[in-house]
Amino acid sequence: MKVVNLERTSGSGIQAALSYLRSHPSYVFYAVCVFVVVRFFYNRYASPLRHYPGPFLASGTRLWKLCVTLQMHQETAYIDLHKKYAGKGFHKTPFYAVFPPPGNPDIFTETREAAHALKRRAAGPSYAMAAMQGLADRVEAVIGMLGRRLDGFCGTVGVGEKKGNGQVVDLGAWLHFFAFDVLGEVAFGRPWGFLAEGRDVEGCIAAIDESQRYNGAVGQLPPLDWALRRNPVWRAWQAVVPGAQPLVTRIAREELGKRRMGGAGEGKTAGEGRDLLAQLLRAHEKDPVRFTEQDVFAVTHGAIFAGSDSTASTMQSFLHHVLRDARIHARLVAEIDAAPLSPVVAFNEAQQHLPYFQACLKEAMRLRPAVGLAMARFVPAGGAEIDGARLPAGTELDVHAWAVHRDEAMFGSDAEAFRPESYLDAGSQTPGGDDYEPPLMDPYSCFARYLLRACTFICNLGPRLEQRDIQNKDISREVDTIIRTLGSH
């Protein structure tokens, strides 16, 4: 009987195949092309999702999503899709895992229900309005700093006192500086120095913008992240090279280390204090197994990384829409002037005495949501029926906030217009009326909205800004700066 060495035969066969492919590299290219084409036509004509309308390229590949994301205005593409297809197109966006910090999700990036609920419970008290109000004195100090800087640009000694002709001010940039310094006070008990220096300290804002561009684009093809930012070589380089880590990451780690060492050296708990980091450390001390120190870092890091942009964006949107309409600006200023308010308006005062201000804030969040990407969810086990079509379990669905917020069935025929009166007028089509919260305020939402509500500084700033004729200014395609106003008093 002849004995065949299967291992050697198998090995030689593989070697022969590899040798053949090396000598005919074009065959590999052809094979990949055939695979891509076959997969495209399967997705378009045989997939369970084939019944849903949408762009031809998007029906069989993710390249369409990658292209529109790289154009930096995914929101406008989704608005156009909803207008064209009546909101029936669903697109996969599995991008959560791409967002930092890698390997340790925060409240936004955590997709596991149980883990998310645990982190939310542990961090929740730190974001409660009572905790935010406990930091009111620190927030007021930053508000005062912003007011002084703007008064300097306007040539103003005090409110209503003119000195000089004023300057053109990029208010959008200063609102971003303000958001960072407020978040620095709230998170770490100290500002970042943006307002004091009047610039983007260490390019932090630019770095976050670049990171968000990366997150949005690579989030359309998540496996790319392992070859790029999560590459072990890149991560090792960031860990050892001074200055390689972004300012947000570095300060979060430094502050965490200081609290840890300070508590151990003085016989105190690391969680003493009122800021967010101290409160999260107290939650960690209560349950160090389920809410780890790395969770403390992740939540604090996420509060700055995501909260700064979303807070600044909403404030920019608010002031843009108020300042471009003389009628709205006049009504808001009249409401603020007539209300019994403290010199620096408190949150509860804004809630109680400024209904039109609250309506303007809601409308700004509706018309220009801070997040310009679609937020995906999984179809649960057993599948789901949506609009008469059956979707299998595991399908990823999303509804784009920019498109939903312009749905005429929900918001009326003037859904594209900024109309805060719709929250106050009887018979308005706005869902929920005065109790309405803009969509996407679910358990996964960014906690920055609580901070935004606490930062009612725009009540103080509004009367100090003179409305100018910017009716014709088109900001729909702008990215970095959405407000420019002339300070003259």
Number of C-alpha atoms within 10 A of each C-alpha: 3 4 5 8 8 9 9 10 11 11 11 12 12 12 12 12 12 12 11 12 13 12 10 11 10 11 13 12 11 11 11 12 12 12 11 14 14 13 16 19 14 15 17 20 14 12 14 15 19 14 14 14 17 18 11 10 13 18 23 21 17 16 14 16 21 18 13 16 23 15 11 17 16 20 21 17 16 24 19 13 19 22 14 13 13 11 19 17 19 19 23 18 21 20 20 19 19 27 23 23 17 14 11 14 24 26 24 21 20 18 17 9 9 10 16 19 17 14 21 20 13 22 26 16 16 22 18 13 16 11 17 22 17 13 18 18 11 19 26 19 15 22 21 15 16 22 18 16 16 22 22 16 19 23 19 21 13 13 11 11 11 15 15 12 14 18 15 13 16 14 20 22 21 21 22 25 25 27 28 27 26 28 26 25 20 26 24 21 20 14 22 22 16 20 24 15 10 14 16 19 15 12 12 17 22 13 15 18 16 12 16 19 16 17 22 26 22 22 23 22 18 18 13 15 17 11 12 13 17 17 12 12 11 12 15 11 12 14 11 10 9 9 11 12 15 16 18 21 18 15 16 21 16 12 16 23 13 12 19 17 14 15 15 12 11 9 8 13 18 25 22 14 14 17 23 28 28 22 24 27 28 21 24 22 16 12 12 13 9 14 21 17 17 15 22 26 22 24 23 24 23 25 24 23 23 19 22 24 21 22 27 23 24 24 24 25 23 21 24 20 23 25 23 19 16 17 11 20 20 17 14 20 20 12 18 21 13 10 13 13 16 9 8 20 19 19 18 14 15 21 14 10 16 19 18 21 24 20 20 24 21 19 25 26 22 23 24 21 22 21 19 18 21 22 20 19 16 16 16 13 10 9 14 16 10 9 7 7 12 12 18 17 13 14 19 18 18 17 20 24 25 24 20 21 21 21 20 14 11 13 18 15 12 11 19 14 13 18 16 21 16 20 24 15 12 9 9 14 17 20 14 11 16 15 8 12 14 18 13 15 11 7 12 17 12 19 23 20 17 14 21 19 19 20 23 24 22 17 21 20 16 19 19 19 19 16 20 13 12 16 11 7 11 9 11 10 10 11 10 11 14 20 22 17 21 18 23 20 22
